């Protein structure tokens, strides 16, 4: 646990969050600043700052994050119309909290991820 990490404090229960799932190694909760009607964060309880910090030992954990995301999409009834799962890595990608987390977004048309680059 990183002492100044808000997600470490949420996963440990020190800071409250609207949790929708919890297991021995993951927590999922509603984003406090949602970008879609369904916007959940799936967070490992172990502190991993970015995707650059994962290793082979994290393979099962990363797989569980996506499985939980799939299950939560079904529970939120967005699995048929569509949903998006995103992990941002570092500032240029939009990572704001440096504790690995998977965004689950759905409940409305999400559009294109990025616009084409104009030469």
C-alpha positions as CSV (number, residue, x, y, z in Angstrom):
1,X,0.0,0.0,0.0
2,X,1.3,3.4,-0.9
3,X,0.5,5.8,1.9
4,X,-0.6,8.7,-0.3
5,X,-2.5,6.7,-2.9
6,X,-6.3,7.3,-2.8
7,X,-7.0,4.0,-4.4
8,X,-5.0,2.2,-1.8
9,X,-7.1,4.0,0.8
10,X,-10.3,3.0,-0.9
11,X,-9.3,-0.7,-1.3
12,X,-8.3,-0.8,2.4
13,X,-11.6,0.8,3.4
14,X,-9.9,3.9,4.9
15,X,-11.8,6.1,2.4
16,X,-15.4,5.1,1.5
17,X,-16.5,4.4,-2.0
18,X,-19.7,3.1,-3.6
19,X,-18.4,-0.4,-4.1
20,X,-20.2,-2.8,-6.5
21,X,-17.7,-5.7,-6.2
22,X,-15.0,-6.9,-3.8
23,X,-12.9,-10.0,-3.7
24,X,-9.6,-10.8,-1.9
25,X,-7.6,-9.1,-4.7
26,X,-9.9,-6.6,-6.4
27,X,-12.4,-3.8,-5.7
28,X,-14.8,-2.2,-8.1
29,X,-16.6,1.0,-7.4
30,X,-18.5,3.8,-9.1
31,X,-16.3,6.7,-10.5
32,X,-17.1,9.9,-8.6
33,X,-16.8,11.9,-11.9
34,X,-18.5,9.6,-14.4
35,X,-17.9,9.9,-18.1
36,X,-20.9,7.7,-19.0
37,X,-24.1,6.5,-17.2
38,X,-22.1,3.4,-16.2
39,X,-18.6,4.2,-15.1
40,X,-16.9,1.8,-12.8
41,X,-13.3,1.5,-11.7
42,X,-11.9,-2.0,-11.2
43,X,-8.8,-1.7,-9.0
44,X,-6.3,-4.3,-7.7
45,X,-5.7,-4.2,-3.9
46,X,-2.0,-4.5,-4.5
47,X,-0.4,-1.1,-5.4
48,X,0.8,-1.2,-9.0
49,X,1.4,2.3,-10.3
50,X,1.0,1.8,-14.1
51,X,0.8,-0.8,-16.8
52,X,4.6,-0.3,-17.2
53,X,4.9,-1.8,-13.7
54,X,3.1,-5.1,-14.3
55,X,5.1,-8.3,-14.7
56,X,4.4,-12.0,-15.4
57,X,3.3,-12.5,-11.8
58,X,0.4,-10.1,-12.4
59,X,-1.0,-12.0,-15.4
60,X,-3.8,-13.8,-13.4
61,X,-4.7,-10.5,-11.6
62,X,-5.0,-8.6,-14.9
63,X,-7.1,-11.3,-16.4
64,X,-9.4,-11.2,-13.3
65,X,-9.8,-7.4,-13.8
66,X,-11.2,-8.0,-17.3
67,X,-13.4,-10.9,-16.2
68,X,-14.9,-8.8,-13.4
69,X,-15.4,-6.0,-15.9
70,X,-17.3,-8.4,-18.2
71,X,-19.4,-9.6,-15.3
72,X,-20.2,-6.1,-14.1
73,X,-21.1,-5.0,-17.7
74,X,-23.7,-7.8,-17.7
75,X,-24.9,-6.9,-14.2
76,X,-25.3,-3.2,-15.4
77,X,-27.2,-4.5,-18.5
78,X,-24.8,-2.8,-20.9
79,X,-23.3,-6.1,-22.3
80,X,-25.7,-6.3,-25.3
81,X,-25.5,-2.7,-26.5
82,X,-21.8,-2.4,-25.8
83,X,-19.3,-1.1,-23.3
84,X,-15.7,-0.1,-23.2
85,X,-12.8,-1.1,-20.9
86,X,-9.8,1.2,-20.7
87,X,-6.5,1.3,-18.8
88,X,-4.7,4.6,-19.2
89,X,-0.9,4.5,-18.7
90,X,0.9,7.7,-17.6
91,X,-0.1,11.4,-18.0
92,X,-0.2,11.7,-21.8
93,X,-2.8,8.9,-21.8
94,X,-4.9,10.6,-19.2
95,X,-3.9,8.6,-16.1
96,X,-4.7,10.7,-13.1
97,X,-4.3,8.2,-10.2
98,X,-1.1,6.3,-10.3
99,X,-2.6,3.0,-9.1
100,X,-3.5,0.6,-11.9
101,X,-7.2,0.7,-12.6
102,X,-9.6,-0.5,-15.4
103,X,-12.4,1.8,-16.4
104,X,-15.7,0.2,-17.4
105,X,-17.9,2.6,-19.4
106,X,-21.3,2.0,-21.0
107,X,-24.9,3.0,-21.0
108,X,-24.8,5.3,-24.0
109,X,-23.1,5.4,-27.4
110,X,-19.4,6.0,-26.7
111,X,-18.2,7.1,-30.1
112,X,-14.7,6.8,-31.4
113,X,-11.8,6.6,-29.0
114,X,-9.6,9.1,-30.9
115,X,-9.9,11.2,-33.9
116,X,-7.6,10.7,-36.9
117,X,-4.4,12.7,-36.9
118,X,-4.4,15.6,-39.4
119,X,-1.1,15.7,-41.2
